Amino acid sequence: MELFQSIEKDLLMSLRERQKEKTAVLRMLKTSLKNFAIAKRIPESSLTDEQVLGVVRQEVKKRKESIAAFTSGARTDLADKERRELGMLGVYLPPAMSDAELRALIASVVEEEKLSAPFQFGRLMGLVVKKASGRADGELIKQAVQSFVNTP
């Protein structure tokens, strides 16, 4: 609820300050939130912070995919625009986990679940993703789990 209100407040501020690009990004985010609420058949104002974070993560993922596509297509101008939008959306995400925190999380999951070598990659990956609860990118988690599994 607080995150949704923060987004609305930032949208109003960007409108007052005539920040066209930020206003466009926040309007797009607000529209995505509205579409999510319609799909779930709940009022937009009753979205939880977790639901709002999920929508923000989807939008961030879209930007990252667009950046990769524009970069491979030699469209640096559009890739730069997507990077700026990614930066504006990143404000609403929780701080990312460091590599050390991620390794410690993997070790704690192995200890809690009493897993022994050889580890089942899929099971370990699923447990770590649940524990990370969106504070780490899926690709980073995959790399960290692979390196943990492959080290003797």
C-alpha positions as CSV (number, residue, x, y, z in Angstrom):
1,M,0.0,0.0,0.0
2,E,2.8,2.4,0.9
3,L,4.7,1.7,-2.3
4,F,1.6,2.4,-4.4
5,Q,1.1,5.7,-2.7
6,S,4.7,6.5,-3.2
7,I,4.4,5.9,-6.9
8,E,1.3,8.1,-7.1
9,K,3.1,10.9,-5.1
10,D,6.1,10.7,-7.4
11,L,3.9,10.9,-10.4
12,L,2.3,14.1,-9.1
13,M,5.7,15.6,-8.4
14,S,7.0,14.8,-11.9
15,L,3.9,16.4,-13.4
16,R,4.4,19.5,-11.3
17,E,8.1,19.7,-12.2
18,R,7.3,19.0,-15.9
19,Q,9.7,16.0,-16.1
20,K,8.3,14.5,-19.3
21,E,10.3,11.2,-19.3
22,K,9.8,10.4,-15.6
23,T,6.1,11.2,-16.0
24,A,5.8,8.9,-18.9
25,V,7.5,6.1,-17.1
26,L,5.4,6.5,-14.0
27,R,2.2,6.7,-16.0
28,M,3.2,3.4,-17.7
29,L,3.8,1.9,-14.3
30,K,0.5,3.1,-13.0
31,T,-1.3,1.7,-16.0
32,S,0.5,-1.7,-15.4
33,L,-0.7,-1.6,-11.8
34,K,-4.2,-0.8,-12.9
35,N,-4.2,-3.7,-15.4
36,F,-2.9,-6.0,-12.7
37,A,-5.7,-5.0,-10.3
38,I,-8.3,-5.5,-13.0
39,A,-6.9,-8.9,-13.8
40,K,-7.1,-9.8,-10.1
41,R,-10.5,-8.2,-9.7
42,I,-9.5,-6.1,-6.8
43,P,-9.5,-2.3,-6.3
44,E,-6.3,-0.6,-7.4
45,S,-6.0,1.1,-4.0
46,S,-5.9,-2.2,-2.1
47,L,-2.8,-3.6,-3.9
48,T,-0.2,-4.9,-1.4
49,D,3.4,-3.9,-1.5
50,E,4.3,-7.4,-2.7
51,Q,1.9,-7.2,-5.6
52,V,3.2,-3.7,-6.6
53,L,6.8,-5.0,-6.4
54,G,5.9,-7.9,-8.6
55,V,4.5,-5.5,-11.3
56,V,7.6,-3.3,-10.9
57,R,9.9,-6.3,-11.4
58,Q,8.0,-7.3,-14.6
59,E,8.5,-3.8,-16.0
60,V,12.2,-3.9,-15.0
61,K,12.5,-7.2,-16.8
62,K,10.9,-5.8,-19.9
63,R,13.4,-2.9,-19.9
64,K,16.4,-5.3,-19.5
65,E,15.1,-7.4,-22.4
66,S,14.6,-4.3,-24.5
67,I,18.1,-3.1,-23.7
68,A,19.6,-6.4,-24.9
69,A,17.5,-6.3,-28.1
70,F,18.4,-2.7,-28.9
71,T,22.0,-3.2,-28.1
72,S,22.2,-6.2,-30.4
73,G,20.4,-4.2,-33.1
74,A,22.9,-1.3,-32.8
75,R,20.2,1.1,-31.6
76,T,22.2,2.7,-28.8
77,D,19.8,5.7,-28.6
78,L,16.8,3.5,-27.8
79,A,19.0,1.3,-25.4
80,D,20.0,4.5,-23.6
81,K,16.4,5.5,-23.2
82,E,15.5,2.1,-21.8
83,R,18.5,2.3,-19.3
84,R,17.2,5.7,-18.1
85,E,13.7,4.2,-17.6
86,L,15.3,1.2,-15.8
87,G,17.0,3.6,-13.4
88,M,13.7,5.3,-12.7
89,L,12.0,2.0,-12.0
90,G,14.9,0.7,-9.9
91,V,14.1,3.3,-7.2
92,Y,11.0,1.2,-6.2
93,L,12.9,-2.1,-5.9
94,P,14.4,-3.2,-2.6
95,P,18.2,-3.1,-2.4
96,A,19.9,-6.1,-4.1
97,M,21.8,-8.8,-2.3
98,S,25.6,-8.8,-2.5
99,D,27.5,-11.8,-3.7
100,A,28.6,-12.6,-0.1
101,E,25.0,-12.4,1.2
102,L,23.8,-14.7,-1.6
103,R,26.5,-17.3,-0.9
104,A,25.6,-17.1,2.8
105,L,22.0,-17.6,1.9
106,I,22.8,-20.7,-0.2
107,A,24.8,-22.2,2.6
108,S,22.1,-21.6,5.1
109,V,19.5,-23.2,2.8
110,V,21.7,-26.2,2.4
111,E,22.2,-26.4,6.2
112,E,18.4,-25.9,7.0
113,E,17.3,-28.5,4.4
114,K,20.1,-30.9,5.4
115,L,21.1,-31.3,1.7
116,S,24.2,-33.2,1.0
117,A,26.5,-33.4,-2.1
118,P,25.8,-34.1,-4.9
119,F,23.1,-31.4,-4.7
120,Q,20.0,-31.4,-6.8
121,F,20.4,-28.2,-8.7
122,G,16.7,-27.6,-9.3
123,R,15.6,-28.2,-5.8
124,L,18.4,-26.0,-4.4
125,M,17.6,-23.3,-6.9
126,G,13.9,-23.3,-6.0
127,L,14.6,-23.0,-2.3
128,V,17.1,-20.2,-2.8
129,V,14.8,-18.2,-5.0
130,K,12.1,-18.4,-2.4
131,K,14.4,-17.3,0.4
132,A,15.9,-14.4,-1.7
133,S,12.3,-13.1,-2.2
134,G,13.1,-10.9,-5.1
135,R,16.2,-9.2,-3.7
136,A,18.5,-10.9,-6.2
137,D,18.2,-11.4,-10.0
138,G,17.3,-14.9,-11.1
139,E,20.4,-15.1,-13.3
140,L,22.7,-14.1,-10.5
141,I,21.1,-16.7,-8.2
142,K,21.5,-19.3,-11.0
143,Q,25.2,-18.5,-11.3
144,A,25.8,-18.5,-7.6
145,V,24.0,-21.9,-7.1
146,Q,25.9,-23.4,-10.0
147,S,29.3,-22.3,-8.6
148,F,28.2,-23.6,-5.1
149,V,27.2,-27.0,-6.6
150,N,30.3,-27.3,-8.7
151,T,32.8,-26.5,-6.0
152,P,34.0,-29.5,-3.9
